[in-house]
């Protein structure tokens, strides 16, 4: 088939769509025409399509068409006549056609007058794409996209450009990923790369499914979507363009489409999800064009159920967003988000979390003295606000408290993450809200942030992110203390709050609860019944700024404390037995009537050599820290400046917390705590970028640069044998 024949065929097929009439070849007034249709007996549409772009050819076509028009008019038939060119007509061509009252135009303009994809693209680019938003501006996120890789089920890796090519060639792609891993931002970038260069090429439409609640068909999806873009005049033609195969489909958020029934039987749940996906199945079945559909991985119980519910077969490509950025990707992402500062080693590298960290830092919503726990508090509030926006029925605090109770539930699980059954979620909802979940609550419960599918063919969930789970446990303990909740039954717990959980407890002291509340709880919960809970409480208090802790009368039996920092604290009346302690720091501690007995201590810090204080009895100590303490420092006869250096390094790099107040750096060194000498050492560490200065609530703070940890460790081990430039410079004082 020649180029001219192919063009005539394309014009004929499109004309049938545009005019909703069958076009065919006809012999009129002794002339053959390839594209003719009849609106009625006295009205014909005649279209001449040509790739010959010479003025002579066009003038000949105008003459022939004019003869036909006159002949038909004499027979009482009106003719609507077009000449469609492959390219734009010249001025002379337009003038020749206009004189005969014939419309001449390029196929691109002929198409655009029917469906103007450029108008849709312009309107769509003014709106945000799903959850890809920039809080500092309205509309889409205009910051540069940070490229990442996507893996399919066989391990094949795709770049964004590969996905574009697959969609252009008609592939159906399902993109799944956990919350905050950049699915919506990827959809936005795909949309930009699929924008056509001219009006006759296929054009993308990107539908945010969270705005499509209650839709049941392709027409309803498109009509509502175009109405929201204030393009009501295009919506019917958009449906026709869909049927014609002229639209690429980008469907964001299948997990946010509609409320579902949540029964106790897996089959009933699967059927409910399948009903929910009806408009997606319908719109995909209306076209053979390429499409990408994305949503959270844990929404469906298996890949087979997902493909069936979406109306896809096994030729569909399933890709996953990367769970985290690499460090280089994180740096690029934070830079594009407007943040070029220090990246804390504790910061999870999920796109959403990294973005929130950048935003909070710029707005100074987090305090440098609190670091990770303060960020977690801001993060969890923002995360729950983000989820609650899908439905206004439940406020962020409700969602956060449901997650809090679920984090308590996982304490009894072998791995500390799950499973969390639908019944567990419903019970948590009922406990917080005071009633059983109604129909509108079901979708929220099934897509709670931070929860993922345990395995295929099950609706059980688990926490997939320790950053969220540990923080929620700390929040839960604080809530227990603040509300005086009873009958916790923590003796069943197999897992402690974790380091972040303890930091949250410490950060909430004197905000959610008082030291008196905490001490009374420990004293009243003697024995094994509340041992794990009391381990969390005392571990959290020890990480706080409280320097003296009196829990006389306590008896804590059983439990796990990941970090128990008693350094430079006066602690009285602590009786702890039968526990597991991940890291115990007793550096320069002052203990009165304190006994830790019959326990397992993974790492003991703050002792010298084989010496263990007599208040630690019958304990299995797996290792002692090789970063020695004041006892060894004094034995090596270090200079005062060197003692100051070692003490600062120890407190900033090798003790829990993100920074130290200036006045606390040399506490406990007595005669060695010379203020002028301390200032000199600090200036060297700051100018060498070992420490960063920050303003805290009550004075200056010093925060370690974690990339220098290895050098700090070597100086601590080698002491006077160190050839590190920092050590050599300090030694001159």
N, C-alpha and C positions, 0 to 999 in steps of 0.2 A: 504493500500500500504506500503510495507516494506521500510526500509531506503535505501536498495540497489536499489529498483525500483524508488524511488524518485530521487536518485542521477542520475540514468541512464536517467530519464526524463529531469532533469535539463541540463545534458550534451547534450542530443539530441536537446532540444529547443535552447540552446545557439549556438550549432554547425550550426543550420539552419541560425542563424543570422550572425555568423562569416563567413561562406562560401557562404552565399546567395543561399543555395541549400536546397531542401526538404530531410530530413533524415528519414529513415523508417527501419523497420526490414527486413532482407533478409537472405535467406538460401544459403550459399556459400560453395562449396566443402564439403557438408554434415554437415556443422556447422551452427548453428543459431547465427546471430549477430543482436543486437538491434539498431545499429546506422550506417547506410550505405547510401551513396549518390553517384550519378554518375555525374561527370563533363561533360562527353560525353561517347560514347559507349565504348571507349577503356581506360577510366580513372575512377577509383573508389576511394572514400574516406571511409575508414573503421575505426571506433572508438570503442574501448572497454572501457567501464566505469565500475569501480569497487570500492567498499568500503572495500574490503578485502585487507589488507595491508601486507600479508605474502609473503615472498620471494617465497615459493612453489607455491602460486597462480599465482604470476606474471610470473614465469618461465613457468607454464602451459599455460598461455595466450600467451606468446611469441611464444611458440612452435606451438600453434593452428594457430596463425596469420601468422607464417612463412610458414606453410603448405598452407594456403589460398593464400598468395602472390605467391608462386611457381606455384600453380595450375592456378591462373588467368594469370600469366605471360606466361604460356604455351598456353593459349587461346588468347594471344595478348592483354591482358588488364593489364595496370599498376595500382598498388594499393598503395595509400598514407595511411599509417597506424599509428594510435595513440593509446596509452594506457593512459587513464586519471584517476588519482587517487584522492581520497578525500584529502590525505595528500601528503607531499613531498616524492618522491621516495628515497630509499637508494642508496648508491653507487653501491651495488651489483645488484640492480634492473636496474640501468642505464646501467651498463656494459652488462647485459644480453640482454637488448633491443637493445643497440647499435650494438652488434654483428650481430643481425638480421636486422639491418637498420630500426628499429622501434623507433619512438619518444615516450618517456614516460615522463610525467610531472604531476604536480598537477593541479587541476582545476583552482586554483588561477593564476598560471603562464600561463596556457592555455588561460585564460581570459585576463590577462594583456598583453600578446603578441598581442592581438586584440585591446583592449582599455586600456591604462595604466592610470588609474585614479590618481596614485601617481605622474605621470609627470604633469598632469593638476594641481593638488593641489599645487605642488611645484612652478609652474609658477604663479598660481593665487595669492599665498601668497606673491609674490614679488611686487604686484601692490596694489594701494590704492582701497578701497571699497567706491565708490561714493564720498560723501563729507566728509567722515571720514578720515581726514588727520592730520598729525602732521607737522607743518610748519618747524620744526627743522630737519626733515629727509625726505628722499624719501620713497616711498612705503607706506604700510599700517600703521595705527596708532597702535604702539606697546605698548602704555600705558595700564595698567590694566583697564578692563571694570568695570564700576560701575553698579551693578544690579539695575533694576527698575521694577515696575509692569506695566502691560498692561491691560486695561479694555475693555471688549467687550460691545456691545450695550445693553446687559441685565444687565450689572454691574458685570459680572463674572470677576474675576481677575486672570491673568496668570503671572507666572514667565517665564523667558527665557527658563528654562528647560521644562516647559509645552509646549511651542511652538515647541521645538525640538521634543518632543514626538508626538505631533499632526502631524507634517510634516512627521515623520518616518512612521506614520500610514496612510498616504495618504491624510491628510486634505489639503484644500486650504485656505490660510489665506491672508487677505488683511490688511496690516498695514498702517494706515494713521496718520498724525500728521502735525503740523505746522512746519515752517522752524526752523532749529536749535534744534529740540527736540530729536535727536539721532537715527533717523531711519537707516542711513547708518552704524552707529557704531553697531547697533543691528544686521544688516545683516552680518557684519564681524564676530561677535561673534557666530551667528548661523552657519555660514560656518565652523568655527573652530570646533564646537561641532558635526557637521554632517560628518566630515572627517572619512572615513571608516577605520576599523582596518585591513582589508585585501582587496585584489583587487576585490573579488567577491561580496562584499557588495555594496549597492547603494552609489553613490558618489554625492556630491553637485556640482553644477556649479552656479557661481554668476556673473550675467551680469549687468553691469552699463549701464542703458538704455539711459543715457545722451550721450553716444558715439554711439548710434544706430539710429541716424537721417536718415530718408528715407528708413529704412528697411520695408519690407512688408510681410515677411514670417518667419517661424521658421528656415528654412535653412539659410536665410540671417542673422538672429540674431546669430546663432551658427557659421557660417563661419566667419563673421566679428570678433566675440568675440575671437575665437581661433587664427585667424590671428594676432590680436592685441597682443596675448600672445606668438606669434611666434611658434604656434603649428599647422601649416598648415597641417601637415601629419596626424593629429588626427581628423580633423573637419568632414570628412565624416563618420568616425566611431562614432563620438559623436552624429550625427544625428541618426544613427542606435541604439546607446545606449539609446537615448531619446525614440525611438519607442519601444524598449525592456522594458522600464520602469526602467532603471538602474540609472537614474539621478534625484536627487532632484533639483528643480528650485528655485533659489533666484534671483528675478528680482527687481532691485532697481531704482525707479524714473519713474513711469509711466507718471508723469506730465512733464518729460523732454525728452520725446521720439521723438516728431516731431512738426513741425510748423502746425498750423491749420488755417482754415478760421474762422473769427470772424464776423459773421453777426449780424444783429439787431434782428433776430427772434430766440427765444430759441431753436426751433426745428432744425434750421439750425446749430446752435452751437453744439447741442447734436450729430447730424449726423456727423459733422466734427470730434468731439472727438472719436466717434465710429470708424471712418475710421482710425484714428491715432492709435487705439489700436489693429489693425488687426494682427500685428506680435505677440502680447501677446496672443490674442485669439488662434492663430494658434499653438503656441508652447505649450500652456496649453492643447489644444485638442489632441495633438499628444501622450500624456502620461497620465497614471492614477496615477503617483507618486505624492507625496506631493509637495507643492509649497507655497512660500510666495511672495507676490507682494506688494511693498510699494510706497507711493507717498504722496503728500500734500493733506490734507483733502479738501481744497476748490477748487480743480481742477474740480471735477464733481459737478453737481447741486443737486444730491441726491444719496443715497445708491443704489436705484434701477437702476439709470442710470449707476453708477459705475460697479455694478455687471454685467449688460447686456453688457456694453462695453468691459469688461474683459473676457466675455464668461463664467461667473460663475453663479451658481444657489444659492438659498437661504440657502443651507447647508454650504456655505462658511462662515468662521469666520472673522468678522471685528473687529480688535482691534485698539486701539489708544495709541500712545506714551504719557506718562505723559507730560502735558504742562510745568511743572517745576519740578526741583529737590526739595525734602524736604531739610531742612537745613543740616541734617546729610549726605544726598546724595551729597549735594553741597560741603561740606567739604571734603568728600572722593574724589569727582571728581577733585576738585582743587588740592588736594594733589597729585593725580596721574598725573595731568598736570604740576607738579613741583612747585606749589605755596602753601606755608604754612603760608602766612601772614594773616593780618586782612581782614575779609570779610565785605565790607561795607553793611550797612543795606539797602541801595538803590539799590544794585546790583540785577537785575532780575536773577532768578535761572534757566533759560533755559540753556541746555548744551552748545549750541553754544556761547551764551553770556558769560557764566562762563569761557569757554575755551579761548575766546578772551581776557577776563580780565586777566587771568593768563599769556597769551603770552605777552600782552602789558606791564604788570607789570614787567615781567622778562626782557623785552627788554628796559624798562624805556621809553616807548612811551607815557606814561601818566604822568602828573605832579601832585604831591600830593596837590599842592595848588589849583588845579582846580577840582580834583576828578571826580564827576559824569559828568559834561559837557565835560571835556577833554576826558574822556573815551567814551562818546557818539560820539564825533567827530571821534575818531579812529574807533569805532565800525561800524558806518554807512558807512564809507569809505570801510572798510574791507568787510562788508556785500554786498555792491553793487559790489565790485570787484569780490566777490565769485559768484554772480549771473551772472555777465557779461561774465564770463569764459565759460558759456554754449554756447553762441554765441558771436563771436568777433565783431558783427556788431555794437553794441552799448557799449560805454564806461561807466564806473561806474558813472561818473558825470551826464550823461544823465539819468540813472536810478534814481539817487538820486534826481535830479530835478523834474522828473515825480512824484516821491513820495511826494516831497515838495508841489507841486501844489495840489495833492490829499488830503494832510493834510489840506490845506486851504479850500478845498471843504467841508470837514466834519465839519467845524466850524458852518455851518448853519443847520446841522442835529440835531434833538432833543437830541440824546445821545452822540453826538460829535464823533461818530465812523463811521457812514455810514447811509444809503447805498451809495455805489459808483457803479454807473452803468457802463456797457461797454462803453457807449457814453462818460461818464466822463473821463475814462481812455484814450480813443482815443483823446479827446480834449486836455488832458494834454500832451500827446505825440506830437500832432501837434504843440502845443504852444512851446514846448521845442526844437523839432527837426526842425520845420519849414515846415513839410510836413505830409500828412496823412500816417499812418502806413502801410508799405508794408507787403507782406506775411511773410517775415522773422521776423518781429517785433511782430507778434501776440502771439507767445508762451511766449515771455518775458513779454508782458502785462498781460497775464492771470495768471502768476505765480509770480507776484511782491512780494517781501518779506514783511512780516508784514501784509498782507491782508488775510482775511478769508471769508468764505461763510456766508452770512447773514442768510439764511434759506434754507431748501430743496426746490427743484423745482425753483430755481432762480439763475441767473448768477451774481447778484449783490454781491459786496464785501463790507467789512468793515475792519477798522484797528482792529486787535485783540490784539495789544500790545501797551499799553499807553507809554511805554518807547520809542518806535519808534515814535509814533504819536506826543507826546509832544515835543520831540526833533526836529522833522521836522517842527513843528509850530514855534519854536524859530529860526530855520534855515531860515524859510520863511520870518519872520519879518526882520532878519538880511539882507536877500537878497533884500527885498523891500527897505531897507535903503541904501544898497550899490549900487543898480542900479537905485535909484530914481524912482521906478515904481509908476505910477499914477493910478487913478480910481480903487482902491482896493475894495471900497464899503464894508468896514468892518462893517458898521451899521447893516448889515444882520447877522453878526456873533452872535452866541448864546454861544460861549465858548471862554475862554481866552487861552493863550499859555500853562498854567499849570506851576507848579513849575520848572520842568525840562526845559520847553521852556524858561522861564525867565532866568534860569541859562545859557542857551545857548546864549541868547542875551547878557547877562553880559560878558560871556567868549569871545564873538566875538567883543566886543567894542574895538576899536583901532586896530582890525585886519581886519574886513570886512567893518566897518564904524567908523566914528568918533563921538565924543560927539556933535560936531557942527551939523553933519548930523541929529542926533537924535533930538536935540533941535529944529532945523529948521522945521523938519517934524511935531513935536508937535505944534509948533507955527502956522504953515500954515494950519494945519488940525483942526481948531477950530470948536467946536460944536459937534453935534451928528453924523455927516457923517462919521468921522473917529475916533469916541470915542473908540471903542474896540481896534483898532490898536494902538492908542496912550496910552491906558492902558497897553498894552504889552510893549511898548517902555519905558514908565516911570517906570514900574515895573522892567524891566530888568536893566535899568540904576541904580536903587536903590539897586539892588543886587551886583552891581559891586564895584570895589575898589574906585570909584570916591567919594570924601568926600564932594564936594560942587557942587550943581546942581542949575543952574539958568535958569528957563524956563518962565521968565516974559512974560506976554502976552498970556499965555496958557489958554485954556478953554476946558477941557476934560469932555464930557458929555456922560454917558452911557458906559458900558463895565464891564469887570470882571478882577480883579487882585487877583490871588490866594495868593500871598505873597507880601506885600508892606513893605519893610524894610527901614524905615527912621532913624533907630537908629544911633546915633553919626554922623549924616550928617547935613550939612547946606543946606537947600533947600529954594529957593526963587521963588516966582511967580507961585506956583502951585495952580491952581483953578480947582477943581475936584468935579463933582456933578452927582447925579443920577447913581452911580456906585455900584457894589458889590465888597467887599474886604474880602477875606477869612481870612487873618491874617495881621493886621496892627501893626507894632512895631515902637513906637515913643520914645523909650528909649534914653534919653540924646540927642534928636534932637534939632536943632536950625532952627526955621522956620521964614521966613520973607515974608510978603504978601502972605501967604498960607492959603487956605480955602478948607476943605473937607466938603461938605454939601449934605444933602438930600440923603444920601447913606446908604447902609446896610453893617455893619462891623460885621463879624462873631466872631472874636476874636480881642480884643484890648489889646496890651501889652505895658508896659512902663509907666503905670499910677498907682497911689496909691489910694486904696479905691474907693470912688465914684467920684473922681476928674477926669474931662475930660477937656482938654485945650479948650479955647474959639474959636480956629480956626477949631475945629471939631463941626459943627453946624447941628442941626436937623437930626442927624444920628441915626439909629436904631442899637444899639450895643447889640449883643446877649450875649456875656460874656466877662469878662476881665480876663486876665491871672492870675492864682493864684500863679505864680512865681513872687513875688514882685520885685520892682525896687530900685534904689538908694534912693528914698524918704523914703521907709520903712526901708531900710538898715541903714540910718542915724538915724532914730527915735529909732531904737533898740540899739543904742550906741555900735555897734560892735567894736571890736579891729581892728586896721589897717590890721593885718594879715587875720582876718576873712572877712573883706571887700574885700581884694584881692582875697581870695578863692571864695567867692560868685560871684564876678565879672567874674573871669575866668570860673567858672562853667556855668554861664549864657551865656557868649559869645560863649563857645565851644559846650555846650550840647543843648541849647535852642534857638539858633538863626540860621537862614538858612545858609547853607554853610558847607563844609566838614572840615574846619580847620581855624585857625586864625594865623596871623603873630605875632611874639613875641612882636613887638613894639605896636601892636594894642590892646593887651590884657587889658591894664590898661588906655587906652586913655580916658580922661574925668574925672578921679578921682582926679586930682590935687594933694593935699597934701598927698593923700594915695598911690600915685604911686611910692613908694620907690623901687628902682631897686634891692637892696640887699634882701629886704623882699620878693619881687616878685620872685626872684631866688630861695629862700628857698621853697616857696609854690609850685612853678613849679616843683622843684626836687621831692617833696613829691608826687605830682600828677603823675609824670612820673614813679617813682619807684613803685608806687602802681598800675600802669597800667591803670590809669584813662585817661591819655593822652599819645599819641605816638608822638615822635619827627620825623620830616621829613624836608628835605632840599627843600625849595621853590626857586623861581626864584631870590628873593631878600632877602634871610635870612631864618631863622629857622621858621618852622611851628609847630603848636600843633593841633593834630587831636584827637577828642574824641573817646574813646572806648565805643561804643553804648550799650554794655551789662551792663555798669555801670550807665545807665541813671536813673534807678529807685533809686539807692543810691544817685545820684546827686540831684534828685528831692526832696527826703526826707530831705537832708541837707538844700536845699533852703527853704523848708517849715518850718522846725523846728528851723533853725538857732541856737541860743544859747542852745536850748533844745536838740540838736542833740547829740547822743552818738556814732555816726559813728567814727571809728578810725582815719579817715582822719581829721575830724573836731577837734577831741580832740588833735591831734598832732599839727595842725596848731595853735590852741588856746594857745599853750604854748609859742609862740613867742611874 
